[in-house]
Amino acid sequence: MEIILREDVERLGSRGQVVKVADGYARNFLLPKRLAVAASDSNRKIVEQERQAHLRREAKQKGEAEDLSKLLSGVTVIIAQKAGENDQLFGSVTSKDVAEALARKNYTIDRRKIQLDEPIKQLGEFKIPVRLHRDVTAEVTVQVVKEE
Protein backbone atom coordinates (compact mmCIF):
# COMPACT_ATOMS: atom_id res chain seq x y z
CA MET A 1 0.00 0.00 0.00
CA GLU A 2 1.33 3.45 -0.88
CA ILE A 3 1.03 6.10 1.80
CA ILE A 4 2.22 9.68 2.39
CA LEU A 5 3.91 10.29 5.74
CA ARG A 6 2.60 13.22 7.77
CA GLU A 7 5.35 12.94 10.41
CA ASP A 8 8.89 11.61 10.51
CA VAL A 9 8.72 7.87 11.21
CA GLU A 10 11.93 6.20 12.33
CA ARG A 11 13.29 3.58 9.90
CA LEU A 12 10.56 4.43 7.37
CA GLY A 13 10.89 7.98 6.08
CA SER A 14 10.41 11.67 6.66
CA ARG A 15 7.44 14.01 6.48
CA GLY A 16 5.87 14.32 3.02
CA GLN A 17 7.60 11.26 1.61
CA VAL A 18 5.61 8.66 -0.36
CA VAL A 19 6.49 5.14 0.82
CA LYS A 20 5.22 1.65 0.16
CA VAL A 21 4.37 -0.39 3.29
CA ALA A 22 2.49 -3.54 4.17
CA ASP A 23 -1.31 -3.13 4.23
CA GLY A 24 -1.59 -4.22 7.87
CA TYR A 25 1.13 -1.81 9.04
CA ALA A 26 -0.67 1.06 7.33
CA ARG A 27 -4.21 0.10 8.45
CA ASN A 28 -3.37 -0.88 12.01
CA PHE A 29 -0.61 1.55 12.98
CA LEU A 30 0.16 4.46 10.65
CA LEU A 31 -3.35 5.54 9.64
CA PRO A 32 -5.05 5.33 13.10
CA LYS A 33 -2.20 7.31 14.71
CA ARG A 34 -2.44 9.89 11.92
CA LEU A 35 1.22 9.41 11.04
CA ALA A 36 0.28 8.88 7.39
CA VAL A 37 -2.54 9.18 4.85
CA ALA A 38 -3.37 7.09 1.78
CA ALA A 39 -1.53 8.26 -1.35
CA SER A 40 -4.07 10.09 -3.53
CA ASP A 41 -3.80 13.32 -5.53
CA SER A 42 -5.89 15.34 -3.05
CA ASN A 43 -3.95 13.98 -0.08
CA ARG A 44 -0.65 14.81 -1.82
CA LYS A 45 -1.70 18.47 -2.07
CA ILE A 46 -2.83 18.61 1.55
CA VAL A 47 0.36 16.96 2.83
CA GLU A 48 2.48 19.31 0.71
CA GLN A 49 0.73 22.32 2.30
CA GLU A 50 1.31 20.84 5.77
CA ARG A 51 4.97 20.27 4.90
CA GLN A 52 5.42 23.88 3.77
CA ALA A 53 3.79 25.15 6.98
CA HIS A 54 6.01 22.82 9.04
CA LEU A 55 9.14 24.10 7.28
CA ARG A 56 8.18 27.72 7.98
CA ARG A 57 7.46 26.92 11.63
CA GLU A 58 10.73 24.97 11.92
CA ALA A 59 12.73 27.87 10.44
CA LYS A 60 11.14 30.30 12.91
CA GLN A 61 11.90 28.01 15.87
CA LYS A 62 15.49 27.55 14.70
CA GLY A 63 15.94 31.33 14.41
CA GLU A 64 14.62 31.84 17.94
CA ALA A 65 16.88 29.07 19.24
CA GLU A 66 19.92 30.68 17.59
CA ASP A 67 19.10 34.04 19.22
CA LEU A 68 18.74 32.37 22.62
CA SER A 69 21.99 30.49 22.01
CA LYS A 70 23.85 33.79 21.56
CA LEU A 71 22.43 35.04 24.85
CA LEU A 72 23.21 31.82 26.74
CA SER A 73 26.78 31.44 25.50
CA GLY A 74 28.10 34.07 27.92
CA VAL A 75 26.02 33.01 30.93
CA THR A 76 27.69 31.65 34.06
CA VAL A 77 25.56 30.21 36.84
CA ILE A 78 26.85 29.57 40.34
CA ILE A 79 25.45 26.68 42.33
CA ALA A 80 26.34 26.37 46.01
CA GLN A 81 26.36 22.83 47.45
CA LYS A 82 27.51 21.27 50.69
CA ALA A 83 30.87 19.61 50.21
CA GLY A 84 33.21 17.54 52.31
CA GLU A 85 36.93 17.03 52.13
CA ASN A 86 38.68 16.72 48.75
CA ASP A 87 36.00 18.96 47.18
CA GLN A 88 33.58 16.02 47.03
CA LEU A 89 29.90 17.02 47.10
CA PHE A 90 27.54 15.41 49.59
CA GLY A 91 24.82 15.39 46.95
CA SER A 92 25.14 16.11 43.26
CA VAL A 93 24.24 18.80 40.76
CA THR A 94 21.68 17.61 38.22
CA SER A 95 20.10 19.15 35.15
CA LYS A 96 17.19 20.23 37.36
CA ASP A 97 19.57 22.28 39.54
CA VAL A 98 21.07 23.90 36.45
CA ALA A 99 17.59 24.70 35.07
CA GLU A 100 16.60 26.31 38.39
CA ALA A 101 19.82 28.37 38.45
CA LEU A 102 19.11 29.54 34.89
CA ALA A 103 15.52 30.38 35.92
CA ARG A 104 16.89 32.64 38.66
CA LYS A 105 18.72 34.53 35.88
CA ASN A 106 15.45 34.79 33.90
CA TYR A 107 16.26 32.07 31.32
CA THR A 108 13.43 29.56 31.12
CA ILE A 109 15.02 26.35 29.86
CA ASP A 110 13.41 22.93 30.12
CA ARG A 111 15.62 20.62 32.19
CA ARG A 112 15.36 17.90 29.50
CA LYS A 113 17.21 20.18 27.09
CA ILE A 114 20.22 20.37 29.40
CA GLN A 115 22.61 17.66 28.17
CA LEU A 116 24.23 16.54 31.42
CA ASP A 117 25.64 13.02 30.88
CA GLU A 118 25.92 12.30 34.58
CA PRO A 119 25.38 14.43 37.69
CA ILE A 120 28.23 16.68 38.80
CA LYS A 121 29.79 15.40 42.04
CA GLN A 122 32.83 17.69 42.32
CA LEU A 123 33.42 21.36 42.98
CA GLY A 124 34.68 23.34 40.01
CA GLU A 125 33.72 24.90 36.71
CA PHE A 126 31.94 22.90 34.01
CA LYS A 127 30.79 23.61 30.46
CA ILE A 128 27.34 22.10 29.98
CA PRO A 129 25.67 21.88 26.55
CA VAL A 130 22.04 22.98 26.26
CA ARG A 131 20.23 21.64 23.21
CA LEU A 132 17.80 24.39 22.23
CA HIS A 133 16.87 22.92 18.85
CA ARG A 134 17.77 19.88 16.80
CA ASP A 135 20.55 21.90 15.09
CA VAL A 136 21.32 24.51 17.79
CA THR A 137 23.32 23.82 20.95
CA ALA A 138 24.60 26.43 23.42
CA GLU A 139 27.13 26.01 26.20
CA VAL A 140 26.47 27.29 29.71
CA THR A 141 29.24 27.61 32.29
CA VAL A 142 28.29 26.15 35.68
CA GLN A 143 30.42 26.89 38.72
CA VAL A 144 29.85 24.55 41.64
CA VAL A 145 31.08 26.20 44.84
CA LYS A 146 31.19 25.15 48.47
CA GLU A 147 28.22 26.26 50.54
CA GLU A 148 29.24 28.29 53.58
C-alpha positions in Angstrom: 0.0 0.0 0.0 1.3 3.5 -0.9 1.0 6.1 1.8 2.2 9.7 2.4 3.9 10.3 5.7 2.6 13.2 7.8 5.3 12.9 10.4 8.9 11.6 10.5 8.7 7.9 11.2 11.9 6.2 12.3 13.3 3.6 9.9 10.6 4.4 7.4 10.9 8.0 6.1 10.4 11.7 6.7 7.4 14.0 6.5 5.9 14.3 3.0 7.6 11.3 1.6 5.6 8.7 -0.4 6.5 5.1 0.8 5.2 1.6 0.2 4.4 -0.4 3.3 2.5 -3.5 4.2 -1.3 -3.1 4.2 -1.6 -4.2 7.9 1.1 -1.8 9.0 -0.7 1.1 7.3 -4.2 0.1 8.4 -3.4 -0.9 12.0 -0.6 1.6 13.0 0.2 4.5 10.6 -3.4 5.5 9.6 -5.0 5.3 13.1 -2.2 7.3 14.7 -2.4 9.9 11.9 1.2 9.4 11.0 0.3 8.9 7.4 -2.5 9.2 4.8 -3.4 7.1 1.8 -1.5 8.3 -1.3 -4.1 10.1 -3.5 -3.8 13.3 -5.5 -5.9 15.3 -3.1 -3.9 14.0 -0.1 -0.6 14.8 -1.8 -1.7 18.5 -2.1 -2.8 18.6 1.6 0.4 17.0 2.8 2.5 19.3 0.7 0.7 22.3 2.3 1.3 20.8 5.8 5.0 20.3 4.9 5.4 23.9 3.8 3.8 25.1 7.0 6.0 22.8 9.0 9.1 24.1 7.3 8.2 27.7 8.0 7.5 26.9 11.6 10.7 25.0 11.9 12.7 27.9 10.4 11.1 30.3 12.9 11.9 28.0 15.9 15.5 27.6 14.7 15.9 31.3 14.4 14.6 31.8 17.9 16.9 29.1 19.2 19.9 30.7 17.6 19.1 34.0 19.2 18.7 32.4 22.6 22.0 30.5 22.0 23.8 33.8 21.6 22.4 35.0 24.9 23.2 31.8 26.7 26.8 31.4 25.5 28.1 34.1 27.9 26.0 33.0 30.9 27.7 31.6 34.1 25.6 30.2 36.8 26.8 29.6 40.3 25.4 26.7 42.3 26.3 26.4 46.0 26.4 22.8 47.4 27.5 21.3 50.7 30.9 19.6 50.2 33.2 17.5 52.3 36.9 17.0 52.1 38.7 16.7 48.8 36.0 19.0 47.2 33.6 16.0 47.0 29.9 17.0 47.1 27.5 15.4 49.6 24.8 15.4 47.0 25.1 16.1 43.3 24.2 18.8 40.8 21.7 17.6 38.2 20.1 19.1 35.1 17.2 20.2 37.4 19.6 22.3 39.5 21.1 23.9 36.4 17.6 24.7 35.1 16.6 26.3 38.4 19.8 28.4 38.5 19.1 29.5 34.9 15.5 30.4 35.9 16.9 32.6 38.7 18.7 34.5 35.9 15.4 34.8 33.9 16.3 32.1 31.3 13.4 29.6 31.1 15.0 26.4 29.9 13.4 22.9 30.1 15.6 20.6 32.2 15.4 17.9 29.5 17.2 20.2 27.1 20.2 20.4 29.4 22.6 17.7 28.2 24.2 16.5 31.4 25.6 13.0 30.9 25.9 12.3 34.6 25.4 14.4 37.7 28.2 16.7 38.8 29.8 15.4 42.0 32.8 17.7 42.3 33.4 21.4 43.0 34.7 23.3 40.0 33.7 24.9 36.7 31.9 22.9 34.0 30.8 23.6 30.5 27.3 22.1 30.0 25.7 21.9 26.6 22.0 23.0 26.3 20.2 21.6 23.2 17.8 24.4 22.2 16.9 22.9 18.8 17.8 19.9 16.8 20.5 21.9 15.1 21.3 24.5 17.8 23.3 23.8 20.9 24.6 26.4 23.4 27.1 26.0 26.2 26.5 27.3 29.7 29.2 27.6 32.3 28.3 26.2 35.7 30.4 26.9 38.7 29.9 24.5 41.6 31.1 26.2 44.8 31.2 25.1 48.5 28.2 26.3 50.5 29.2 28.3 53.6 
